[in-house]
């Protein structure tokens, strides 16, 4: 307790060479390479443990890459290589990974400010401690603030709305009537199938132009041989891939189409006063709930460095920013298509850490 008339003690200042913000797969991969180079560093995360973001995803989630190509550097994924890990298996692996290497992980450290400091940068946390570091790696990931259509608020108050980040299981959704799942990615397909399995009507607002491709051993062999997933978006081929729609898993799409209680209405275009959603192909019934699987936008309001575009998105080249000693990791297309996948965290982290340590 602070006595009357005295000021509260200043939060402790902890000096280290590098601060990694975020203990998901990208932050842990960075920790591996920093440890290999014998750098003094700390990994900060707002959650109580590593990999916590995975633990909050929907129950039925499975990785879109098999275990054999999903491991982080230095520790292969346990179990059969062809197995597609579940949400809980992914969470357990990330926690095991952090414990196996004994990283200096400091949980419950939500970063509220990153700013220039006397000898580099200061990283302030809501819990109190402030860190002074020469280098900072921002690995908070792309899934921060849900992005929904501008017309979403026009749905009546009686229609319950939930971003995919907060969806875990069908019982969260009120009632037994119609539900819409809006989105054209793999998460939208998996969530829609999860809800459809309960028997209630599901309207899928899915863009018919979205490409689909198989997800099997043959495909992964092809991708490994060609190296397509590792092609940088700063090459001619990479730019073409970057500006093309992301494919979904054809098997998941086919599975969803087999449900008799599922109807595809095409890309969502507007909300109606009745509580329905009009798609390009058809209009839903009045809905009881909507799950928005429509992506996310970044939230770096705590960053006080000139490393953001006008829209708030990170400005970088293959993860390295214009500000010496500061980098991003864990972003979609940070450098290549694999940057968004678990197994892409290692190659990106290896390159980014090497480049940061070359800087004076």
C-alpha positions in Angstrom: 0.0 0.0 0.0 1.2 3.5 -0.8 1.2 5.9 2.1 -0.7 9.2 1.7 1.3 11.9 0.1 3.7 9.5 -1.5 3.8 8.5 -5.2 3.4 4.9 -6.4 6.8 3.2 -7.2 7.7 3.3 -10.9 7.2 0.0 -12.7 10.4 -2.1 -13.0 12.5 -1.5 -16.1 13.9 -4.7 -17.6 16.8 -4.6 -20.0 17.2 -7.2 -22.7 18.5 -7.3 -26.3 15.3 -8.4 -28.0 11.6 -8.5 -27.1 9.3 -10.8 -28.9 5.7 -9.7 -28.6 3.4 -12.7 -29.0 3.8 -16.4 -28.1 2.0 -18.1 -31.0 3.8 -20.1 -33.6 5.6 -17.1 -35.1 6.8 -15.8 -31.8 8.0 -19.2 -30.7 9.8 -19.8 -33.9 11.6 -16.5 -33.4 12.5 -17.5 -29.9 14.1 -20.7 -31.2 16.4 -18.9 -33.5 17.2 -16.2 -31.0 18.1 -18.9 -28.5 20.2 -20.7 -31.1 22.2 -17.4 -31.6 22.6 -17.0 -27.7 20.7 -13.7 -27.7 19.3 -12.3 -24.5 15.6 -12.0 -25.1 12.1 -12.1 -23.6 8.8 -13.4 -25.1 5.8 -11.5 -23.9 2.2 -12.6 -24.3 -1.1 -11.3 -23.0 -2.4 -14.8 -22.3 -1.4 -17.1 -19.4 0.5 -19.5 -21.7 1.9 -20.1 -25.1 -0.4 -20.8 -28.0 -3.4 -19.5 -26.2 -5.0 -18.1 -29.4 -5.5 -21.7 -30.7 -7.3 -22.8 -27.5 -10.1 -20.3 -28.2 -10.8 -21.4 -31.7 -13.8 -23.6 -32.6 -13.9 -27.1 -31.2 -14.0 -28.9 -34.6 -11.0 -27.0 -36.1 -8.3 -29.0 -37.9 -5.1 -27.7 -39.5 -5.1 -27.5 -43.2 -1.6 -28.9 -43.3 -0.7 -32.4 -42.1 1.5 -32.9 -39.0 4.5 -33.9 -41.1 4.8 -30.4 -42.5 3.4 -28.4 -39.6 6.2 -28.7 -37.0 8.2 -25.7 -35.8 12.0 -25.7 -36.0 13.9 -28.1 -33.8 10.9 -30.2 -32.7 8.9 -32.4 -35.1 5.2 -32.9 -34.5 4.5 -36.1 -32.6 2.4 -38.8 -34.2 1.8 -39.9 -37.8 3.0 -37.4 -40.4 -0.2 -37.7 -42.5 -2.5 -36.8 -39.5 -4.3 -33.4 -39.6 -4.0 -32.1 -36.1 -7.0 -30.8 -34.2 -7.3 -27.5 -32.3 -6.4 -29.1 -29.0 -3.5 -31.1 -30.5 -2.1 -27.8 -31.9 -2.5 -26.0 -28.6 -0.7 -28.9 -26.8 2.1 -28.9 -29.3 2.8 -25.2 -29.0 2.9 -25.4 -25.2 5.1 -28.5 -25.4 7.4 -26.6 -27.8 7.8 -23.6 -25.4 8.5 -25.9 -22.5 10.9 -28.2 -24.4 13.2 -25.3 -25.1 12.7 -23.4 -21.9 12.1 -20.1 -23.6 12.1 -17.0 -21.4 8.3 -16.6 -21.8 6.5 -14.0 -19.6 2.8 -14.6 -19.7 0.1 -12.2 -18.7 2.1 -9.3 -20.2 -0.2 -7.4 -22.5 1.8 -4.8 -24.4 0.1 -1.4 -24.4 2.9 0.7 -25.9 5.9 0.3 -28.2 7.9 3.5 -28.6 11.4 4.8 -29.2 13.7 4.6 -26.2 17.1 6.0 -25.2 19.0 2.8 -26.3 16.5 1.4 -28.8 12.8 0.8 -27.8 10.6 0.7 -24.8 7.9 -1.9 -24.5 5.3 -1.1 -21.8 2.9 -3.7 -20.5 -0.5 -3.4 -18.7 0.8 -5.6 -15.9 3.5 -3.0 -15.0 6.9 -4.0 -16.2 8.5 -2.0 -19.0 11.2 -3.5 -21.2 14.1 -1.7 -22.8 15.4 -3.5 -25.9 17.6 -2.9 -28.9 15.3 -5.0 -31.1 11.6 -5.9 -31.2 9.7 -8.6 -33.1 6.0 -8.0 -33.3 4.4 -11.5 -33.6 0.9 -10.8 -32.5 -0.6 -12.4 -35.6 -3.2 -11.2 -38.1 -6.3 -12.3 -36.2 -6.9 -9.2 -34.0 -10.0 -7.2 -34.9 -12.9 -8.9 -36.8 -13.8 -7.4 -40.1 -17.5 -7.4 -41.1 -19.4 -5.9 -44.0 -20.4 -2.2 -43.6 -24.1 -3.2 -43.8 -23.8 -5.8 -40.9 -25.3 -3.3 -38.4 -28.5 -3.1 -40.5 -29.5 -6.6 -39.4 -32.2 -6.4 -36.7 -31.2 -6.5 -33.1 -32.9 -9.9 -32.8 -30.3 -11.5 -35.1 -27.4 -12.6 -33.0 -24.0 -11.9 -34.6 -20.7 -13.6 -33.8 -17.2 -13.3 -35.4 -15.6 -16.6 -36.3 -12.8 -15.8 -33.8 -15.4 -16.2 -31.0 -17.3 -19.2 -32.4 -16.4 -22.5 -30.6 -19.4 -24.8 -30.9 -23.1 -24.8 -32.2 -24.7 -24.5 -28.8 -23.4 -20.9 -28.7 -26.0 -19.9 -31.3 -29.5 -19.2 -30.0 -32.6 -21.0 -31.1 -33.0 -23.8 -33.6 -33.8 -21.8 -36.6 -31.8 -20.5 -39.6 -28.2 -19.5 -39.3 -26.0 -17.9 -41.9 -22.2 -18.4 -42.1 -20.7 -15.6 -44.2 -17.3 -16.1 -45.7 -15.3 -17.8 -48.5 -12.5 -19.4 -46.6 -11.8 -22.7 -45.0 -12.9 -21.6 -41.6 -16.3 -20.7 -43.0 -16.7 -24.1 -44.5 -15.7 -25.9 -41.3 -18.0 -23.8 -39.1 -20.9 -24.2 -41.5 -20.5 -27.9 -41.5 -20.3 -27.9 -37.7 -23.6 -26.0 -37.4 -25.3 -28.0 -40.2 -24.6 -31.3 -38.3 -27.1 -30.2 -35.7 -29.8 -30.2 -38.3 -30.8 -26.6 -38.3 -31.0 -24.7 -41.6 -27.7 -23.1 -42.6 -27.3 -20.5 -45.3 -23.7 -20.2 -46.6 -22.8 -16.9 -48.1 -19.8 -18.2 -50.1 -18.4 -16.6 -53.2 -18.8 -19.1 -56.1 -15.6 -17.8 -57.7 -13.5 -19.1 -54.9 -11.1 -21.8 -56.2 -10.9 -25.2 -54.5 -8.1 -27.7 -54.4 -7.6 -31.1 -52.8 -5.8 -31.5 -49.5 -4.1 -34.9 -49.6 -0.6 -36.5 -49.6 -0.3 -36.1 -53.4 -1.0 -32.4 -53.2 1.5 -31.9 -50.4 4.1 -33.9 -52.4 3.5 -31.7 -55.4 3.8 -28.5 -53.3 7.0 -29.8 -51.7 8.6 -30.6 -55.1 7.6 -27.3 -56.7 8.2 -25.1 -53.7 5.2 -23.0 -54.7 4.2 -22.2 -51.1 7.6 -20.7 -50.5 7.6 -18.4 -53.5 8.1 -14.8 -52.3 5.3 -12.4 -53.1 8.0 -10.0 -54.3 8.6 -12.2 -57.4 6.6 -12.2 -60.6 5.0 -15.5 -59.8 4.5 -14.6 -56.2 2.7 -11.4 -57.1 0.3 -13.3 -59.3 -0.4 -15.8 -56.4 -0.7 -13.0 -53.9 -3.4 -11.2 -56.0 -5.3 -14.5 -56.7 -8.2 -15.7 -54.4 -7.1 -18.1 -51.7 -8.3 -21.6 -52.5 -10.4 -23.7 -50.1 -10.2 -27.4 -49.4 -12.3 -29.1 -52.1 -13.1 -32.0 -49.7 -14.6 -29.6 -47.1 -16.6 -27.9 -49.8 -18.0 -31.2 -51.1 -18.8 -32.3 -47.6 -20.8 -29.2 -46.9 -22.7 -29.5 -50.1 -23.9 -32.9 -49.1 -26.0 -31.6 -46.2 -29.6 -31.4 -47.1 -30.2 -28.5 -44.7 -27.5 -26.3 -46.3 -28.1 -23.8 -49.0 -25.5 -21.8 -50.8 -26.7 -18.2 -51.5 -23.5 -16.8 -53.1 -21.5 -13.8 -51.9 -23.4 -11.8 -49.3 -24.4 -8.3 -50.6 -26.9 -6.8 -48.1 -29.0 -7.2 -45.0 -32.8 -6.9 -45.2 -35.2 -5.5 -42.7 -36.7 -8.9 -42.2 -33.4 -10.2 -40.8 -32.4 -12.1 -44.0 -29.2 -11.7 -46.0 -29.3 -11.3 -49.7 -26.6 -13.1 -51.6 -25.8 -13.0 -55.3 -27.6 -16.3 -56.0 -30.4 -16.3 -53.4 -31.8 -14.7 -50.2 -31.8 -16.5 -46.9 -34.8 -16.8 -44.6 -35.0 -14.4 -41.7 -32.1 -15.5 -39.5 -31.6 -16.2 -35.8 -27.8 -15.9 -36.0 -24.9 -15.0 -38.3 -21.3 -16.2 -38.0 -19.0 -13.7 -39.7 -16.0 -15.6 -41.2 -15.0 -12.5 -43.2 -11.5 -11.9 -42.1 -9.7 -9.5 -39.7 -8.0 -6.2 -39.8 -4.9 -5.4 -37.7 -5.0 -3.3 -34.5 -1.6 -1.7 -33.8 -2.9 1.3 -31.9 -0.2 0.7 -29.3 2.6 1.1 -31.8 4.2 4.5 -31.7 6.7 4.0 -34.6 6.4 5.0 -38.3 5.9 1.4 -39.4 2.2 1.5 -40.3 0.3 2.4 -43.5 -2.5 4.9 -43.4 -5.0 2.1 -43.0 -3.1 0.7 -40.0 -1.6 -2.3 -41.8 2.1 -3.1 -41.2 4.6 -1.6 -43.6 7.5 -4.0 -44.1 9.6 -5.8 -46.7 9.6 -9.6 -45.9 8.9 -8.7 -42.3 11.7 -6.1 -41.9 10.5 -2.5 -41.3 12.1 0.8 -42.1 12.8 1.3 -38.4 16.1 -0.4 -37.5 15.7 -3.4 -35.3 11.9 -3.7 -35.6 10.2 -6.5 -37.5 6.9 -8.3 -38.0 6.3 -12.0 -38.0 3.1 -14.2 -38.3 1.3 -12.1 -40.9 -0.6 -13.6 -43.9 1.7 -13.3 -46.9 4.5 -11.8 -44.8 6.7 -13.2 -47.6 4.9 -16.2 -49.2 1.8 -18.2 -49.1 3.2 -20.5 -46.4 3.6 -17.4 -44.0 -0.1 -18.0 -43.1 0.5 -21.6 -42.2 1.9 -23.1 -39.1 4.9 -24.6 -40.8 5.7 -21.3 -42.6 6.6 -19.7 -39.2 10.0 -21.3 -39.1 11.4 -20.2 -42.5 10.2 -16.6 -41.9 11.6 -16.5 -38.4 15.0 -17.8 -39.4 15.3 -15.1 -42.1 14.0 -12.2 -40.0 16.1 -13.0 -36.9 19.2 -13.3 -39.1 18.5 -10.0 -40.7 17.8 -8.2 -37.4 21.0 -9.5 -35.8 23.0 -8.2 -38.7 21.8 -4.7 -37.8 24.1 -2.7 -35.5 
